[in-house]
Amino acid sequence: MEYISLFVKSIFVDNMIFAYFLGMCSYLAVSKNVKTANGLGLAVIFVLLCTLPLNYLLDKFLLQPGALAWLSPKFAELDLSFLSFILFIAVIAAFTQLVEMVVERYLPALYASLGIYLPLIAVNCAILGGSLFMQQKDFVNVGESAVYALGSGIGWYLAIVLLAAIREKMAYSNVPKPLKGIGISFITVGLMGLAFMIFMGITL
Amino acid sequence: MKLKDTFLTPIFKSNPITVLVLGVCSALAVTVTLKGALVMALSVTVVTGLGNWVLSLLRKGIPNRVRIIVQLVVVAMLVILVDQVLKSMEATFPVAKQLSVYIGLIITNCIVMGRIEAFALGNKPFPSLVDGLANGLGYGLILIIVAFFRELLGSGTLFGYQVMPAGYITNNLVILPPFALILIGCIIWVHRALDKELQEK
């Protein structure tokens, strides 16, 4: 039951895009058509799902104050948490490299359409952000962190596909010239964010 | 390119947020108060400037295949330094605590990586330092404009001092995150109306 509530909460209430604005750069740049948005969204879900539990273990057994106590009682007071940024990002960068190689080998069409944004998943704030929020949330086991990762990933995926669909339709509407393209997208995301606020404060 | 152009272009003509659309994430989350925006703008400027400089010094020694990881390690190191400095000032300067994860997220701020990829790897160290600082300032400028409106309309204060008349009813919509997006949309509108070259077809 806790898993389900965490899952639903991370998709809707703590949505990566609408509640925290994480991963905005690629969100705005790759949402011109639904097909590419779909590919990038799936890649983000995958990378989040792999890196977040891994980072959870790193945090629990290496970085937290006193986390190294399992190695020797001498380390019980050691606090390595200042290293967390560098370790988290190293894990994420390595995984992104892996995803990039797999996509390049098996899905060349998707690889071509994602272009520079595939390697940039490594610097997608949603992924590092997921790990940093995980650090603050004190999950009790790996399962919870994996559910949280899946939920946040799906939330991000839903958001990007939604925006891509709206932007595809918007190509036919008569937008003031200076607002065309990125300007109107910002405002659209703002309005979508307002709509998502109805989920706020829901407790499951 | 002349040094003066290197400095001025990123602030207005190719502003990282309104034109290149890089580094938007943090621009939205930290702009509820002017103080937070100022600290964030400063931290980002330091990291982009120094990051560009260090990577430009290293540019001939980095194999192309692993450059992203090298960049991330350098940037992460700089961000850890900034984070530790801010943490040490927390007692006298409580605003640092509000920024929480967003300081860590400077690592993945696209401006930092974008400028390293696009500029530092192909230019000498000093112009790279200037380019990094200018991009940080261009980012900071937008942050401060957004924060100015959000703090003024949302809380009726500026830097924590009451400026609106006593009867002013605060507008809670402005405090909500989505409003920052709408505000940036409007800034882009004004910017592109003034500079027709930037308009999209």
Chai-1 contact restraints between the chains, C-beta under 6 A:
chainA,res_idxA,chainB,res_idxB,connection_type,confidence,min_distance_angstrom,max_distance_angstrom,comment,restraint_id
A,F21,B,C25,contact,1.0,0.0,6.0,A-B,restraint_1
A,F21,B,L28,contact,1.0,0.0,6.0,A-B,restraint_2
A,F21,B,A29,contact,1.0,0.0,6.0,A-B,restraint_3
A,L22,B,C25,contact,1.0,0.0,6.0,A-B,restraint_4
A,M24,B,V24,contact,1.0,0.0,6.0,A-B,restraint_5
A,M24,B,C25,contact,1.0,0.0,6.0,A-B,restraint_6
A,C25,B,L22,contact,1.0,0.0,6.0,A-B,restraint_7
A,C25,B,V24,contact,1.0,0.0,6.0,A-B,restraint_8
A,C25,B,C110,contact,1.0,0.0,6.0,A-B,restraint_9
A,L28,B,V21,contact,1.0,0.0,6.0,A-B,restraint_10
A,F82,B,I80,contact,1.0,0.0,6.0,A-B,restraint_11
A,F85,B,A76,contact,1.0,0.0,6.0,A-B,restraint_12
A,F85,B,V79,contact,1.0,0.0,6.0,A-B,restraint_13
A,F85,B,I80,contact,1.0,0.0,6.0,A-B,restraint_14
A,F85,B,G104,contact,1.0,0.0,6.0,A-B,restraint_15
A,F85,B,I107,contact,1.0,0.0,6.0,A-B,restraint_16
A,I86,B,A76,contact,1.0,0.0,6.0,A-B,restraint_17
A,I89,B,L72,contact,1.0,0.0,6.0,A-B,restraint_18
A,I89,B,A76,contact,1.0,0.0,6.0,A-B,restraint_19
A,I89,B,I107,contact,1.0,0.0,6.0,A-B,restraint_20
A,A93,B,I69,contact,1.0,0.0,6.0,A-B,restraint_21
A,A93,B,L72,contact,1.0,0.0,6.0,A-B,restraint_22
A,P119,B,I68,contact,1.0,0.0,6.0,A-B,restraint_23
A,V123,B,T108,contact,1.0,0.0,6.0,A-B,restraint_24
A,V123,B,M113,contact,1.0,0.0,6.0,A-B,restraint_25
A,C125,B,C25,contact,1.0,0.0,6.0,A-B,restraint_26
A,C125,B,L105,contact,1.0,0.0,6.0,A-B,restraint_27
A,C125,B,T108,contact,1.0,0.0,6.0,A-B,restraint_28
A,L128,B,T108,contact,1.0,0.0,6.0,A-B,restraint_29
A,G129,B,L105,contact,1.0,0.0,6.0,A-B,restraint_30
A,L132,B,V101,contact,1.0,0.0,6.0,A-B,restraint_31
A,L132,B,G104,contact,1.0,0.0,6.0,A-B,restraint_32
A,K177,B,Q199,contact,1.0,0.0,6.0,A-B,restraint_33
A,P178,B,W189,contact,1.0,0.0,6.0,A-B,restraint_34
A,P178,B,R192,contact,1.0,0.0,6.0,A-B,restraint_35
A,P178,B,A193,contact,1.0,0.0,6.0,A-B,restraint_36
A,P178,B,Q199,contact,1.0,0.0,6.0,A-B,restraint_37
A,L179,B,W189,contact,1.0,0.0,6.0,A-B,restraint_38
A,K180,B,E200,contact,1.0,0.0,6.0,A-B,restraint_39
A,G181,B,E200,contact,1.0,0.0,6.0,A-B,restraint_40
A,I182,B,V21,contact,1.0,0.0,6.0,A-B,restraint_41
A,G183,B,G185,contact,1.0,0.0,6.0,A-B,restraint_42
A,G183,B,I188,contact,1.0,0.0,6.0,A-B,restraint_43
A,G183,B,W189,contact,1.0,0.0,6.0,A-B,restraint_44
A,F186,B,L181,contact,1.0,0.0,6.0,A-B,restraint_45
A,F186,B,I184,contact,1.0,0.0,6.0,A-B,restraint_46
A,F186,B,G185,contact,1.0,0.0,6.0,A-B,restraint_47
A,I187,B,I182,contact,1.0,0.0,6.0,A-B,restraint_48
A,I187,B,G185,contact,1.0,0.0,6.0,A-B,restraint_49
A,V189,B,L181,contact,1.0,0.0,6.0,A-B,restraint_50
A,G190,B,P178,contact,1.0,0.0,6.0,A-B,restraint_51
A,G190,B,L181,contact,1.0,0.0,6.0,A-B,restraint_52
A,G190,B,I182,contact,1.0,0.0,6.0,A-B,restraint_53
A,G193,B,P178,contact,1.0,0.0,6.0,A-B,restraint_54
A,L194,B,P178,contact,1.0,0.0,6.0,A-B,restraint_55
